[in-house]
Amino acid sequence: MESILVLTHPEEGVLSKASLESITAGQELATQIGASLTVGVIGSATLPTVDGARLLVVEGEAFAQARFATDAAAAEALCRAASATIVLAPNTSRFQRVAAAVAHRLGGFIDTHITALKGENEGKIEATRWFYRQRVEAVVSRSQRPWILLVDAGTHTPFAGNSAAASVEKIAVAAPQTRTTVCGFRAPETGEQTIRPDAKLLFVAGAGWTKKQSDGQIHTEEAGKTILRFLGLTKASLGSSKSLVDQGGEGNSVLPFLTHMNQIGQTGATPRHAKGLSTCCHGEEPHVVGWRFISDRRAISLDPNCGWTRGKADVVYIADAFAVMDKLNALLEAK
Ligand SMILES: Cc1cc2nc3c(=O)[nH]c(=O)nc-3n(C[C@H](O)[C@H](O)[C@H](O)COP(=O)(O)OP(=O)(O)OC[C@H]3O[C@@H](n4cnc5c(N)ncnc54)[C@H](O)[C@@H]3O)c2cc1C
């Protein structure tokens, strides 16, 4: 019988949405193949009770910080304590850094960016992931065990938990010798945090925001204020086209809060959001390929012949985005 371990770590004392999604993935797979389920947590957190599952925790000051040596030791210990044959973990940067090493230490195998899991009656497990910038979907099955699978966020319903106090088994791990001391966090100086993976809406700004408008002038400052006002009102995540973020390096008028981290597309990110609103963007294929996982797509463009109108969006408003967004902001504020 397979033994499934969902490996997680808290963020600021609680399990993140991505961790809760991995628990759902573990529960669903355990039910499908009749496997046992264990949840293993690295670090202290308020933990939900997961019906029918063991709850293992590695605690202590050394394990509270993200750091390769301690995370790898804790993850390995949890896998061994759970006798795990299948390990599901959220595809966080913390686990991306250590999961391959943990697989190697256990003599196992790893696959990343898993978007779906399916268990067959006879115990066969199929994992789905995308390749070549989300253009090719593959279904992977392996006989090697343990098999570690990093699950992408936004692919499962987050585990809701129940109110019963969780009964926790503490796993003692000797803290390995470390050469790294974590002395704090330093974020890039982009001002406001605009990338919000858990947001329902993706708002994309294209290069049109910084181009000459019908009055022959550019209005970058006004564009920046309008966009930030909308983000403040909706808590949407901010994406950008490549042309817009490239402009900063070319000495052109730019929106100061945008970096290449915001870029969506073939050479950018492929985020997951329920809805997307593209503004002042032409909707060319290398950009739209990054919209693969946006379910409801809308665009505002002046060009009736843009890529969005040619089948890439559900709704296209052929209109001036400055005017539409001002009106939208006013309606949101009035609400
Ligand atoms: C190998 C390769 C990889 C690439 N990777 C990426 C990638 O990852 N991501 C990406 O985005 N691009 C990528 N590109 C570039 C991509 O092909 C396009 O050049 C880019 O997406 C264009 O950006 P844009 O639509 O913002 O700008 P533009 O093409 O300049 O379009 C601006 C649009 O704004 C509209 N507009 C102007 N003013 C207004 C207004 N007031 N109201 C409404 N609309 C207005 C205009 O009508 C126009 O349609 C890649 C290209 C290559 C070759």
The ligand as an ORCA input file, in Angstrom:
! r2SCAN-3c Opt
* xyz 0 1
  C      11.298     35.294    -28.209
  C      10.287     36.308    -27.755
  C       9.790     36.201    -26.476
  C       8.870     37.132    -26.015
  N       8.371     37.006    -24.766
  C       7.408     37.858    -24.325
  C       6.828     37.731    -23.033
  O       7.183     36.866    -22.238
  N       5.871     38.613    -22.658
  C       5.455     39.632    -23.494
  O       4.588     40.413    -23.101
  N       5.999     39.767    -24.723
  C       6.964     38.924    -25.153
  N       7.507     39.108    -26.390
  C       7.165     40.348    -27.115
  C       5.795     40.293    -27.773
  O       5.938     39.680    -29.043
  C       5.260     41.731    -27.975
  O       6.242     42.528    -28.599
  C       4.851     42.430    -26.674
  O       4.000     41.599    -25.925
  C       4.108     43.728    -27.030
  O       3.784     44.413    -25.855
  P       2.518     45.372    -25.810
  O       1.333     44.681    -26.403
  O       2.395     45.898    -24.420
  O       2.985     46.628    -26.703
  P       2.543     47.112    -28.150
  O       2.685     46.042    -29.149
  O       3.275     48.392    -28.344
  O       0.964     47.395    -28.003
  C       0.475     48.475    -27.291
  C      -1.029     48.430    -27.463
  O      -1.613     49.453    -26.651
  C      -2.740     49.958    -27.345
  N      -3.053     51.281    -26.753
  C      -2.333     52.413    -26.770
  N      -2.971     53.385    -26.081
  C      -4.122     52.853    -25.612
  C      -5.196     53.351    -24.850
  N      -5.236     54.603    -24.407
  N      -6.211     52.512    -24.557
  C      -6.220     51.215    -24.987
  N      -5.217     50.694    -25.741
  C      -4.184     51.496    -26.036
  C      -2.275     50.032    -28.790
  O      -3.391     50.069    -29.648
  C      -1.486     48.725    -28.910
  O      -2.337     47.682    -29.341
  C       8.437     38.195    -26.867
  C       8.929     38.269    -28.158
  C       9.862     37.346    -28.594
  C      10.382     37.468    -29.983
*
